[in-house]
């Protein structure tokens, strides 16, 4: 969630929302445990500091 906040603070809300949608969810809390690693890697790819 911290990584997502970093992107939001940087004005990259659309990038974050697109990433969430690519995982089939609308919020970080909707991610399944098995999706968390891939999601974290994708966040880093967008420049988020985790």
Residue pairs with C-beta under 8 A, 6 or more apart in sequence:
1 28
2 49
2 50
3 40
3 43
3 44
3 48
3 49
3 50
4 16
4 28
4 43
4 48
6 47
6 48
6 49
7 13
7 15
7 16
7 43
7 46
7 47
7 48
8 16
10 47
12 46
12 47
15 46
16 46
19 39
19 42
19 43
19 46
20 26
20 27
20 28
20 30
22 42
23 31
23 35
23 38
23 39
25 31
25 35
28 39
31 39
40 50
43 50
44 50
